[in-house]
Amino acid sequence: MSVIKKKLHHQCQCSSCKQAIRNAAAKEHQAINQVVSLLHEKGRRQFAGLLALQWGRGGVVRISVITGLSRPTIRRGRDEVQRKEHQAEGERVRQRGAGRKLVEKNNPKS
């Protein structure tokens, strides 16, 4: 029997979502979190940055409350969107060599 893991999306913590689940703002926030849950880390960061740009002043804090992403992450995504990053990176999400080290390298005794 296979177990399917369902990726849960963040529950918005804003006052309108806490008061009523079915209002327009709550539906918009649920849709944003559903999209964010489908993206990889770079796409998630840039999507949040784009929304923060569109919402203007206070957008970073607002997106942080809605998505649960940190404010520095959203600012970084906003800067990446404004900078129009080069396509030379290809399909890589992280820089070469980034991420966790292999278990074999962390524990040489094994």
GIDASUL-V695853 format. One record per residue. N is the residue number from 1. PHI is phi in degrees with one decimal (999 if undefined). D_FIRST is the distance of its C-alpha to the first C-alpha in Angstrom with 2 decimals. Layout:
N,PHI,D_FIRST + N,PHI,D_FIRST
This chain:
1,999,0.00 + 2,-95.2,3.79 + 3,-104.7,6.59 + 4,-97.7,9.71 + 5,-89.4,12.85 + 6,-95.9,15.77 + 7,-78.3,19.08 + 8,-82.4,21.55 + 9,-99.0,25.11 + 10,-64.4,28.18 + 11,-93.6,29.98 + 12,-60.0,33.63 + 13,-108.5,36.09 + 14,-75.4,39.21 + 15,-65.3,41.38 + 16,-69.2,40.85 + 17,-74.5,37.05 + 18,-72.1,37.45 + 19,-77.9,39.97 + 20,-139.0,38.48 + 21,-76.8,35.04 + 22,-102.2,36.30 + 23,-77.3,39.39 + 24,-62.9,39.83 + 25,-63.7,39.65 + 26,-64.4,36.38 + 27,-65.8,34.84 + 28,-63.6,36.22 + 29,-66.4,34.80 + 30,-64.5,31.30 + 31,-65.6,31.56 + 32,-60.4,32.80 + 33,-67.3,29.93 + 34,-67.6,27.39 + 35,-65.1,29.10 + 36,-59.4,29.40 + 37,-68.9,25.68 + 38,-90.3,25.13 + 39,-92.0,27.80 + 40,-78.7,27.98 + 41,-60.1,30.40 + 42,-69.1,33.54 + 43,-64.5,32.91 + 44,-62.2,32.16 + 45,-63.8,35.39 + 46,-71.7,37.46 + 47,-63.1,36.24 + 48,-64.5,37.14 + 49,-64.1,40.44 + 50,-64.1,41.24 + 51,-62.6,40.73 + 52,-63.2,42.92 + 53,-62.7,45.57 + 54,-64.5,45.54 + 55,-84.3,45.94 + 56,71.5,48.80 + 57,-58.2,50.21 + 58,84.5,47.66 + 59,-65.3,44.77 + 60,-64.4,43.22 + 61,-65.2,43.15 + 62,-62.4,41.90 + 63,-66.1,38.98 + 64,-62.2,38.18 + 65,-67.1,37.93 + 66,-69.7,35.84 + 67,-96.2,33.30 + 68,84.3,33.41 + 69,-77.4,34.49 + 70,-73.8,37.47 + 71,-62.9,40.93 + 72,-61.5,41.62 + 73,-65.1,38.45 + 74,-67.5,39.59 + 75,-61.7,43.13 + 76,-63.7,41.93 + 77,-62.8,40.02 + 78,-61.7,43.15 + 79,-65.5,45.28 + 80,-64.5,43.02 + 81,-66.5,43.21 + 82,-69.3,46.99 + 83,-78.7,47.46 + 84,55.0,45.73 + 85,-51.7,43.99 + 86,-68.4,44.59 + 87,-83.6,42.13 + 88,-65.1,42.79 + 89,-68.7,39.65 + 90,70.0,37.62 + 91,-95.2,33.92 + 92,-71.5,33.76 + 93,-91.5,32.62 + 94,-109.7,33.99 + 95,-68.0,37.10 + 96,-58.4,36.91 + 97,90.3,36.25 + 98,-80.5,34.88 + 99,97.7,31.74 + 100,-70.4,30.52 + 101,-77.9,31.84 + 102,-64.2,29.68 + 103,-58.5,28.65 + 104,-60.6,30.79 + 105,-79.2,33.81 + 106,-73.3,33.36 + 107,-124.4,33.23 + 108,-68.0,35.59 + 109,-73.1,35.38 + 110,-75.4,31.88
